[in-house]
Amino acid sequence: MERVGSIVRKTNETDVKLEFAVDGEGNASIETGVPFMTHMLDLFTKHGKFDMIVDAKGDIEVDDHHTTEDIGICLGQALIQALGDKRGIKRYGNAFVPMDEAMAQVVIDLSNRPHLEFRAEFPSQKVGSFDTELVHEFLWKLALEARMNLHVIVHYGHNTHHMIEAIFKALGRALDEATSIDPREKGIPSTKGML
């Protein structure tokens, strides 16, 4: 069975179309109008070996907030759709990724209990025109809509671009592990019998 999610979200602030395939090859076609977010989503897709199409238009003349937030919402909803009852998945994922002087770790539990633990302090408030506080906003909306327990830790670093890049690469790799099928798991990976 193909594990694919497709979401369309249209508001007065944004118009987002997103398709997400869990079992992909790292292929991305991403246009967000927010160049730094486009770059990060491309890295996430490549390192997670997902396939993703994003066509997002938003009120970037105001700022990048609504577009970034709504992409996080759509990605979380597409992931939930793609995974269904989560039968056979590994459920947990953990990845450390270095990016030059920076080191990020992302730990995921696809538990159906949304939580974001975010331990990162960026030296700069902007990367280019992108507000770095939007990294938290994106990850929180992703965790909420995907109903995942998401822990993000930047252990060290001094270049903000490198730190954020390490986060998105680690996010892809940890989510790839968590969504992978465990051949030993015959049902739902929980003593509750459901996630």
Secondary structure, DSSP 8 states (H G I E B T S, - for coil): ---EEEEEEE-SSEEEEEEEESS--S-EEEE-S-HHHHHHHHHHHHHHT-EEEEEEEE-TTT-SHHHHHHHHHHHHHHHHHHHTT-TTB--EEEEEEEETTEEEEEEEE--S--EEEEE---S-SEETTEETHHHHHHHHHHHHHHT-EEEEEEEE-S-HHHHHHHHHHHHHHHHHHHHSB-TT--S-SSTTS--
